[in-house]
Amino acid sequence: MLGFDGAECARPNAYFGRAGRNVPIWMDRLVCNSREMYLDQCPFQGWGSDFHSCQSHRDDSSAVCRNGKY
């Protein structure tokens, strides 16, 4: 999705650091089945929706991409 070859692994709980307090939560409650090529192919509540279950960015997800960038 971002031009990388894929992901080595996923990291939970804002592994690389939390986003700032004023940064929107762009995606929440994704329902993926592992057949999607891109995150936005997973059903979710909409980009930057105010109807999310997150109270902060402590649940932010992270990924280590296959070519070593993140």
N, CA, C and O atoms as CSV, one atom per row, in Angstrom:
chain,resi,resn,atom,element,x,y,z
A,1,MET,N,N,0.819,-1.193,0.000
A,1,MET,CA,C,0.000,0.000,0.000
A,1,MET,C,C,0.862,1.256,0.000
A,1,MET,O,O,0.512,2.259,-0.622
A,2,LEU,N,N,1.980,1.196,0.693
A,2,LEU,CA,C,2.856,2.365,0.777
A,2,LEU,C,C,4.087,2.214,-0.104
A,2,LEU,O,O,5.026,3.002,0.007
A,3,GLY,N,N,4.095,1.214,-0.977
A,3,GLY,CA,C,5.209,1.015,-1.875
A,3,GLY,C,C,6.285,0.086,-1.354
A,3,GLY,O,O,7.345,-0.023,-1.970
A,4,PHE,N,N,6.050,-0.583,-0.248
A,4,PHE,CA,C,7.012,-1.537,0.286
A,4,PHE,C,C,6.694,-2.938,-0.234
A,4,PHE,O,O,5.604,-3.180,-0.752
A,5,ASP,N,N,7.636,-3.849,-0.095
A,5,ASP,CA,C,7.459,-5.218,-0.577
A,5,ASP,C,C,6.543,-6.047,0.309
A,5,ASP,O,O,6.104,-7.118,-0.111
A,6,GLY,N,N,6.246,-5.602,1.491
A,6,GLY,CA,C,5.420,-6.349,2.434
A,6,GLY,C,C,5.870,-6.056,3.848
A,6,GLY,O,O,6.676,-5.154,4.079
A,7,ALA,N,N,5.358,-6.807,4.781
A,7,ALA,CA,C,5.702,-6.588,6.192
A,7,ALA,C,C,6.425,-7.794,6.755
A,7,ALA,O,O,6.070,-8.937,6.467
A,8,GLU,N,N,7.436,-7.532,7.557
A,8,GLU,CA,C,8.119,-8.596,8.295
A,8,GLU,C,C,7.269,-8.997,9.496
A,8,GLU,O,O,7.110,-10.181,9.791
A,9,CYS,N,N,6.725,-7.990,10.187
A,9,CYS,CA,C,5.906,-8.265,11.357
A,9,CYS,C,C,5.088,-7.032,11.715
A,9,CYS,O,O,5.365,-5.922,11.259
A,10,ALA,N,N,4.096,-7.252,12.526
A,10,ALA,CA,C,3.279,-6.163,13.066
A,10,ALA,C,C,3.649,-5.971,14.527
A,10,ALA,O,O,3.977,-6.933,15.221
A,11,ARG,N,N,3.599,-4.754,14.986
A,11,ARG,CA,C,3.911,-4.428,16.385
A,11,ARG,C,C,2.716,-3.701,16.998
A,11,ARG,O,O,2.227,-2.729,16.424
A,12,PRO,N,N,2.246,-4.154,18.142
A,12,PRO,CA,C,1.088,-3.523,18.789
A,12,PRO,C,C,1.478,-2.375,19.714
A,12,PRO,O,O,2.658,-2.092,19.921
A,13,ASN,N,N,0.475,-1.734,20.254
A,13,ASN,CA,C,0.617,-0.781,21.362
A,13,ASN,C,C,1.595,0.358,21.106
A,13,ASN,O,O,2.456,0.642,21.939
A,14,ALA,N,N,1.463,1.009,19.955
A,14,ALA,CA,C,2.288,2.182,19.628
A,14,ALA,C,C,3.772,1.880,19.799
A,14,ALA,O,O,4.499,2.657,20.417
A,15,TYR,N,N,4.210,0.781,19.265
A,15,TYR,CA,C,5.587,0.294,19.417
A,15,TYR,C,C,6.632,1.362,19.092
A,15,TYR,O,O,7.637,1.471,19.796
A,16,PHE,N,N,6.413,2.139,18.052
A,16,PHE,CA,C,7.367,3.171,17.654
A,16,PHE,C,C,7.025,4.540,18.222
A,16,PHE,O,O,7.642,5.537,17.847
A,17,GLY,N,N,6.061,4.598,19.111
A,17,GLY,CA,C,5.660,5.849,19.741
A,17,GLY,C,C,4.244,6.259,19.376
A,17,GLY,O,O,3.770,5.984,18.273
A,18,ARG,N,N,3.589,6.903,20.290
A,18,ARG,CA,C,2.209,7.357,20.086
A,18,ARG,C,C,2.155,8.621,19.244
A,18,ARG,O,O,3.058,9.456,19.294
A,19,ALA,N,N,1.102,8.746,18.484
A,19,ALA,CA,C,0.861,9.991,17.753
A,19,ALA,C,C,0.453,11.073,18.752
A,19,ALA,O,O,0.038,10.768,19.870
A,20,GLY,N,N,0.568,12.304,18.355
A,20,GLY,CA,C,0.208,13.420,19.226
A,20,GLY,C,C,-1.277,13.463,19.556
A,20,GLY,O,O,-2.094,12.888,18.837
A,21,ARG,N,N,-1.614,14.121,20.609
A,21,ARG,CA,C,-2.986,14.201,21.108
A,21,ARG,C,C,-3.960,14.781,20.073
A,21,ARG,O,O,-5.121,14.376,20.025
A,22,ASN,N,N,-3.500,15.713,19.257
A,22,ASN,CA,C,-4.374,16.363,18.277
A,22,ASN,C,C,-4.403,15.668,16.921
A,22,ASN,O,O,-5.046,16.158,15.993
A,23,VAL,N,N,-3.719,14.536,16.793
A,23,VAL,CA,C,-3.692,13.787,15.539
A,23,VAL,C,C,-4.917,12.870,15.491
A,23,VAL,O,O,-5.160,12.130,16.444
A,24,PRO,N,N,-5.688,12.902,14.408
A,24,PRO,CA,C,-6.881,12.043,14.327
A,24,PRO,C,C,-6.521,10.561,14.333
A,24,PRO,O,O,-5.422,10.178,13.931
A,25,ILE,N,N,-7.439,9.750,14.784
A,25,ILE,CA,C,-7.325,8.296,14.653
A,25,ILE,C,C,-7.950,7.972,13.300
A,25,ILE,O,O,-9.170,8.021,13.148
A,26,TRP,N,N,-7.114,7.643,12.320
A,26,TRP,CA,C,-7.572,7.538,10.947
A,26,TRP,C,C,-8.375,6.280,10.672
A,26,TRP,O,O,-9.345,6.326,9.915
A,27,MET,N,N,-7.999,5.169,11.262
A,27,MET,CA,C,-8.720,3.913,11.019
A,27,MET,C,C,-8.916,3.199,12.349
A,27,MET,O,O,-8.009,3.171,13.180
A,28,ASP,N,N,-10.096,2.621,12.552
A,28,ASP,CA,C,-10.395,1.884,13.777
A,28,ASP,C,C,-11.364,0.762,13.441
A,28,ASP,O,O,-12.122,0.842,12.475
A,29,ARG,N,N,-11.324,-0.274,14.250
A,29,ARG,CA,C,-12.229,-1.416,14.105
A,29,ARG,C,C,-12.170,-2.033,12.706
A,29,ARG,O,O,-13.195,-2.282,12.072
A,30,LEU,N,N,-10.956,-2.268,12.250
A,30,LEU,CA,C,-10.788,-2.944,10.970
A,30,LEU,C,C,-11.191,-4.405,11.115
A,30,LEU,O,O,-10.916,-5.038,12.134
A,31,VAL,N,N,-11.839,-4.928,10.096
A,31,VAL,CA,C,-12.253,-6.335,10.085
A,31,VAL,C,C,-11.599,-6.969,8.860
A,31,VAL,O,O,-12.200,-7.039,7.788
A,32,CYS,N,N,-10.368,-7.425,9.033
A,32,CYS,CA,C,-9.609,-8.007,7.928
A,32,CYS,C,C,-9.659,-9.532,8.011
A,32,CYS,O,O,-9.801,-10.104,9.092
A,33,ASN,N,N,-9.539,-10.176,6.856
A,33,ASN,CA,C,-9.572,-11.643,6.839
A,33,ASN,C,C,-8.295,-12.228,6.252
A,33,ASN,O,O,-8.254,-13.422,5.954
A,34,SER,N,N,-7.271,-11.436,6.082
A,34,SER,CA,C,-5.940,-11.792,5.572
A,34,SER,C,C,-5.901,-12.034,4.067
A,34,SER,O,O,-4.866,-12.457,3.551
A,35,ARG,N,N,-6.965,-11.788,3.363
A,35,ARG,CA,C,-6.955,-11.892,1.905
A,35,ARG,C,C,-6.814,-10.518,1.240
A,35,ARG,O,O,-6.698,-10.433,0.017
A,36,GLU,N,N,-6.821,-9.461,2.023
A,36,GLU,CA,C,-6.735,-8.112,1.489
A,36,GLU,C,C,-5.292,-7.779,1.089
A,36,GLU,O,O,-4.341,-8.185,1.757
A,37,MET,N,N,-5.152,-7.055,0.016
A,37,MET,CA,C,-3.841,-6.577,-0.403
A,37,MET,C,C,-3.511,-5.240,0.263
A,37,MET,O,O,-2.340,-4.897,0.425
A,38,TYR,N,N,-4.538,-4.492,0.645
A,38,TYR,CA,C,-4.373,-3.156,1.197
A,38,TYR,C,C,-5.272,-2.994,2.416
A,38,TYR,O,O,-6.359,-3.570,2.469
A,39,LEU,N,N,-4.824,-2.212,3.394
A,39,LEU,CA,C,-5.610,-1.996,4.610
A,39,LEU,C,C,-6.989,-1.419,4.323
A,39,LEU,O,O,-7.965,-1.786,4.977
A,40,ASP,N,N,-7.073,-0.524,3.354
A,40,ASP,CA,C,-8.376,0.103,3.109
A,40,ASP,C,C,-9.360,-0.831,2.404
A,40,ASP,O,O,-10.488,-0.432,2.114
A,41,GLN,N,N,-8.945,-2.069,2.127
A,41,GLN,CA,C,-9.874,-3.079,1.619
A,41,GLN,C,C,-10.590,-3.798,2.766
A,41,GLN,O,O,-11.564,-4.515,2.535
A,42,CYS,N,N,-10.121,-3.612,3.981
A,42,CYS,CA,C,-10.779,-4.173,5.161
A,42,CYS,C,C,-11.951,-3.264,5.531
A,42,CYS,O,O,-11.810,-2.041,5.517
A,43,PRO,N,N,-13.096,-3.841,5.857
A,43,PRO,CA,C,-14.193,-2.991,6.330
A,43,PRO,C,C,-13.781,-2.254,7.615
A,43,PRO,O,O,-13.176,-2.837,8.514
A,44,PHE,N,N,-14.123,-0.964,7.676
A,44,PHE,CA,C,-13.874,-0.162,8.879
A,44,PHE,C,C,-14.842,1.002,8.872
A,44,PHE,O,O,-15.634,1.147,7.941
A,45,GLN,N,N,-14.785,1.836,9.906
A,45,GLN,CA,C,-15.810,2.854,10.112
A,45,GLN,C,C,-15.632,4.124,9.294
A,45,GLN,O,O,-16.463,5.027,9.392
A,46,GLY,N,N,-14.598,4.225,8.506
A,46,GLY,CA,C,-14.390,5.420,7.695
A,46,GLY,C,C,-13.177,6.207,8.138
A,46,GLY,O,O,-12.831,6.218,9.320
A,47,TRP,N,N,-12.540,6.857,7.205
A,47,TRP,CA,C,-11.326,7.626,7.473
A,47,TRP,C,C,-11.583,8.743,8.487
A,47,TRP,O,O,-12.450,9.594,8.283
A,48,GLY,N,N,-10.825,8.728,9.571
A,48,GLY,CA,C,-10.904,9.792,10.560
A,48,GLY,C,C,-12.248,9.910,11.254
A,48,GLY,O,O,-12.603,10.985,11.738
A,49,SER,N,N,-12.995,8.824,11.306
A,49,SER,CA,C,-14.327,8.844,11.920
A,49,SER,C,C,-14.246,9.251,13.389
A,49,SER,O,O,-13.328,8.845,14.102
A,50,ASP,N,N,-15.200,10.045,13.832
A,50,ASP,CA,C,-15.272,10.403,15.250
A,50,ASP,C,C,-15.853,9.265,16.079
A,50,ASP,O,O,-15.860,9.339,17.308
A,51,PHE,N,N,-16.332,8.236,15.438
A,51,PHE,CA,C,-16.958,7.104,16.128
A,51,PHE,C,C,-15.974,5.956,16.252
A,51,PHE,O,O,-16.159,4.897,15.652
A,52,HIS,N,N,-14.932,6.173,17.031
A,52,HIS,CA,C,-13.942,5.122,17.250
A,52,HIS,C,C,-13.947,4.718,18.718
A,52,HIS,O,O,-14.459,5.435,19.577
A,53,SER,N,N,-13.361,3.549,18.985
A,53,SER,CA,C,-13.347,3.017,20.346
A,53,SER,C,C,-12.051,3.347,21.086
A,53,SER,O,O,-11.864,2.922,22.226
A,54,CYS,N,N,-11.168,4.090,20.454
A,54,CYS,CA,C,-9.874,4.410,21.061
A,54,CYS,C,C,-9.993,5.640,21.952
A,54,CYS,O,O,-10.606,6.639,21.574
A,55,GLN,N,N,-9.404,5.555,23.129
A,55,GLN,CA,C,-9.397,6.707,24.023
A,55,GLN,C,C,-8.135,7.531,23.853
A,55,GLN,O,O,-8.076,8.688,24.269
A,56,SER,N,N,-7.128,6.929,23.239
A,56,SER,CA,C,-5.870,7.632,22.986
A,56,SER,C,C,-5.133,6.882,21.883
A,56,SER,O,O,-5.668,5.944,21.292
A,57,HIS,N,N,-3.920,7.298,21.615
A,57,HIS,CA,C,-3.114,6.628,20.595
A,57,HIS,C,C,-2.307,5.468,21.173
A,57,HIS,O,O,-1.392,4.979,20.510
A,58,ARG,N,N,-2.612,5.020,22.368
A,58,ARG,CA,C,-1.864,3.897,22.945
A,58,ARG,C,C,-2.099,2.598,22.177
A,58,ARG,O,O,-1.296,1.670,22.276
A,59,ASP,N,N,-3.182,2.521,21.419
A,59,ASP,CA,C,-3.477,1.317,20.630
A,59,ASP,C,C,-2.952,1.415,19.197
A,59,ASP,O,O,-3.216,0.523,18.391
A,60,ASP,N,N,-2.228,2.459,18.865
A,60,ASP,CA,C,-1.719,2.612,17.505
A,60,ASP,C,C,-0.936,1.370,17.089
A,60,ASP,O,O,-0.191,0.793,17.882
A,61,SER,N,N,-1.116,0.978,15.848
A,61,SER,CA,C,-0.401,-0.178,15.299
A,61,SER,C,C,0.838,0.274,14.567
A,61,SER,O,O,0.929,1.414,14.112
A,62,SER,N,N,1.795,-0.632,14.458
A,62,SER,CA,C,3.045,-0.365,13.753
A,62,SER,C,C,3.388,-1.590,12.923
A,62,SER,O,O,2.926,-2.693,13.214
A,63,ALA,N,N,4.188,-1.400,11.901
A,63,ALA,CA,C,4.646,-2.524,11.077
A,63,ALA,C,C,6.119,-2.323,10.736
A,63,ALA,O,O,6.582,-1.200,10.541
A,64,VAL,N,N,6.838,-3.433,10.669
A,64,VAL,CA,C,8.212,-3.423,10.182
A,64,VAL,C,C,8.139,-3.926,8.751
A,64,VAL,O,O,7.782,-5.079,8.508
A,65,CYS,N,N,8.474,-3.072,7.819
A,65,CYS,CA,C,8.351,-3.416,6.403
A,65,CYS,C,C,9.503,-4.277,5.924
A,65,CYS,O,O,10.587,-4.260,6.508
A,66,ARG,N,N,9.273,-5.017,4.881
A,66,ARG,CA,C,10.227,-6.010,4.391
A,66,ARG,C,C,11.561,-5.425,3.980
A,66,ARG,O,O,12.581,-6.099,4.118
A,67,ASN,N,N,11.599,-4.209,3.483
A,67,ASN,CA,C,12.885,-3.640,3.074
A,67,ASN,C,C,13.574,-2.870,4.196
A,67,ASN,O,O,14.518,-2.122,3.942
A,68,GLY,N,N,13.109,-3.045,5.441
A,68,GLY,CA,C,13.765,-2.472,6.599
A,68,GLY,C,C,13.295,-1.080,7.004
A,68,GLY,O,O,13.735,-0.551,8.025
A,69,LYS,N,N,12.410,-0.485,6.219
A,69,LYS,CA,C,11.900,0.845,6.574
A,69,LYS,C,C,10.605,0.695,7.352
A,69,LYS,O,O,9.921,-0.322,7.244
A,70,TYR,N,N,10.267,1.719,8.144
A,70,TYR,CA,C,8.990,1.710,8.868
A,70,TYR,C,C,8.431,3.098,8.924
A,70,TYR,O,O,7.359,3.310,9.491
